[in-house]
């Protein structure tokens, strides 16, 4: 596959810089920004597997560290959804000003606690055309959920009972088109054979449809 961009970037956010990996294939039809979960980073094997699959579907990706190494050693920062949301919004604005992103619709992929920051940011940014949550904690963004208008897909493992319950409760609070996909036999990290492939396929389908058709009206089944 040919890429027009495949590089490590330093993103200015206030008086700090956040490190990211930006990959955009030729003829990209959209860009997906990843918001990782607590204790993870842009090097997350699971998120990078999803990103690689999105590249095959003509979608660019930006994976970045929401916290600096100095900030990440403080455990409370990992659950500071307000801080993480602010970082995600500022990185989104930075990406929008790049020439290569000028005409590309944007989406968010959030994992674990990163899903909360993705949903909170999407509630404030109308330019976000789609959101996908993997094993996410949308309940941590509960007050913002009614204001999320971007089509949102919640993916949860069937064995991840507590998180599944939280996602079911959060689903009905979301303000835009929404769907819950339960992957049977999968735990919180989707480490079981073939389960992460299913996550990647569902995410690619969701982004491909909604980034290509940001104004499309579609009746979604609520599971």
C-alpha positions in Angstrom: 0.0 0.0 0.0 1.2 3.5 -0.8 1.0 6.3 1.7 1.2 10.1 1.2 2.1 10.5 4.8 3.7 8.0 7.3 5.6 9.8 10.0 6.0 10.6 13.6 4.7 14.1 14.5 5.1 16.4 17.5 1.8 18.2 18.2 1.9 21.5 20.1 -0.7 21.7 22.9 -0.2 24.7 25.0 3.3 24.7 26.4 3.9 21.0 25.7 4.2 18.7 22.7 2.4 15.4 22.3 4.0 12.7 20.1 1.9 11.0 17.5 2.0 8.7 14.5 0.2 10.0 11.4 -0.4 7.6 8.5 -2.5 8.6 5.5 -2.9 6.3 2.5 -3.2 7.6 -1.1 -6.7 8.6 -2.0 -7.8 8.6 1.6 -11.5 9.2 2.2 -11.3 10.1 5.8 -9.1 10.4 8.9 -9.6 8.6 12.2 -8.1 10.0 15.4 -7.5 7.4 18.2 -8.0 8.1 21.9 -6.4 5.3 23.9 -7.3 4.1 27.3 -5.7 4.5 30.7 -2.2 3.0 31.0 -1.9 2.6 27.2 -0.3 4.7 24.5 -0.1 5.3 20.8 2.0 2.1 20.7 -1.1 0.0 21.8 -0.9 -3.3 19.8 -4.7 -3.5 19.7 -5.3 0.0 18.5 -2.5 -0.3 15.9 -4.1 -3.5 14.6 -7.3 -1.6 14.1 -5.5 1.3 12.5 -3.7 -1.0 10.0 -7.1 -2.5 9.0 -8.5 1.0 8.5 -5.6 1.9 6.2 -6.7 -1.0 3.9 -10.1 0.6 3.7 -8.6 4.0 2.6 -8.7 5.7 6.0 -5.9 7.7 7.5 -5.1 7.4 11.2 -3.6 9.5 13.9 -2.5 7.7 17.1 -1.0 10.0 19.7 -0.1 10.0 23.4 -2.7 12.0 25.3 -0.3 12.5 28.2 3.4 13.3 28.3 5.7 10.7 30.0 5.9 12.9 33.0 2.1 13.3 33.3 1.4 9.6 32.8 3.3 8.6 35.9 0.5 10.3 37.9 -2.4 7.7 38.0 -5.1 10.4 38.4 -4.2 12.0 35.1 -5.2 8.8 33.3 -8.8 9.2 34.5 -9.0 13.0 34.1 -11.6 12.9 31.4 -11.7 16.7 31.2 -8.0 17.0 30.6 -8.0 14.2 28.1 -11.0 15.7 26.2 -9.2 19.1 26.0 -6.1 17.4 24.6 -8.2 15.5 22.0 -10.0 18.7 20.9 -6.7 20.6 20.5 -5.1 17.8 18.6 -8.2 17.7 16.3 -7.8 21.4 15.6 -4.1 20.9 14.9 -4.9 18.1 12.4 -7.6 20.1 10.7 -5.1 22.8 9.8 -2.9 20.4 7.9 -3.2 20.7 4.2 -3.7 16.9 3.8 -6.7 17.0 6.1 -8.5 20.0 4.7 -11.2 18.1 2.8 -11.2 14.8 4.8 -14.1 14.0 7.2 -12.9 13.1 10.7 -13.8 10.3 13.1 -12.8 9.2 16.6 -11.9 5.7 17.8 -11.8 5.5 21.5 -10.8 2.5 23.7 -11.6 2.0 27.4 -11.4 5.4 29.2 -10.4 7.0 25.8 -13.9 6.4 24.6 -15.1 8.9 27.2 -12.8 11.6 26.0 -13.7 10.8 22.4 -17.5 11.2 23.1 -17.0 14.3 25.2 -14.9 15.9 22.4 -17.5 14.8 19.8 -20.3 16.5 21.8 -18.4 19.8 21.3 -17.1 19.3 17.8 -19.8 19.1 15.1 -17.1 18.3 12.5 -16.7 14.8 13.9 -18.6 12.5 11.5 -18.5 9.2 13.4 -17.3 7.7 16.7 -16.4 4.1 17.5 -15.8 2.8 21.0 -14.0 -0.4 21.8 -14.6 -1.8 25.3 -15.3 1.8 26.2 -16.4 3.6 29.3 -19.0 6.0 27.9 -20.5 6.3 31.4 -17.5 8.5 32.3 -18.9 11.1 29.8 -22.5 10.6 30.9 -23.4 14.3 31.0 -22.1 14.8 27.5 -23.8 11.8 25.8 -27.1 13.6 24.9 -25.1 16.2 23.0 -23.2 13.7 20.8 -24.8 13.9 17.4 -22.2 12.0 15.5 -23.2 8.4 14.6 -21.7 6.2 17.4 -20.9 2.5 17.5 -20.3 0.9 20.8 -18.4 -2.4 20.6 -18.3 -4.6 23.7 -17.2 -8.1 24.5 -19.9 -10.4 25.6 -17.8 -11.7 28.5 -17.1 -8.1 29.7 -20.2 -8.1 31.8 -19.7 -4.9 33.8 -18.6 -2.8 30.8 -21.5 -4.2 28.8 -24.0 -3.1 31.4 -22.4 0.4 31.4 -22.6 0.6 27.6 -26.2 -0.6 27.5 -27.1 2.2 30.0 -25.1 4.8 28.1 -26.6 3.8 24.7 -29.9 5.3 25.4 -28.4 8.6 26.5 -26.6 9.2 23.2 -28.2 12.0 21.2 -27.4 10.9 17.6 -27.6 7.7 15.5 -26.2 4.8 17.6 -25.7 1.1 17.8 -24.3 -1.5 20.2 -22.4 -4.5 18.8 -21.7 -7.3 21.3 -19.0 -9.7 20.2 -19.8 -13.0 21.9 -17.0 -14.8 23.5 -14.8 -11.7 23.8 -13.4 -10.2 27.0 -12.5 -6.7 27.7 -9.3 -6.7 25.7 -10.6 -8.8 22.8 -7.6 -11.1 23.1 -9.5 -14.2 22.1 -8.6 -15.6 18.6 -10.3 -13.6 15.8 -12.1 -11.2 18.1 -9.9 -8.1 17.4 -10.4 -8.8 13.7 -14.1 -8.5 14.3 -13.6 -5.2 16.0 -11.5 -3.9 13.2 -14.1 -5.0 10.6 -17.0 -3.4 12.4 -15.0 -0.1 12.9 -14.0 0.0 9.2 -17.6 -0.5 8.1 -18.9 2.2 10.4 -16.3 4.7 9.4 -16.5 3.9 5.7 -20.2 4.5 5.7 -20.5 7.6 7.9 -17.3 9.4 6.8 -18.4 9.0 3.2 -22.0 9.9 4.0 -21.8 12.4 6.9 -25.4 13.7 6.3 -26.9 10.3 5.6 -30.1 9.4 7.5 -30.2 5.8 8.5 -32.3 3.9 10.9 -30.1 1.9 13.2 -31.0 -1.0 15.3 -30.6 -0.4 19.0 -29.2 -3.6 20.6 
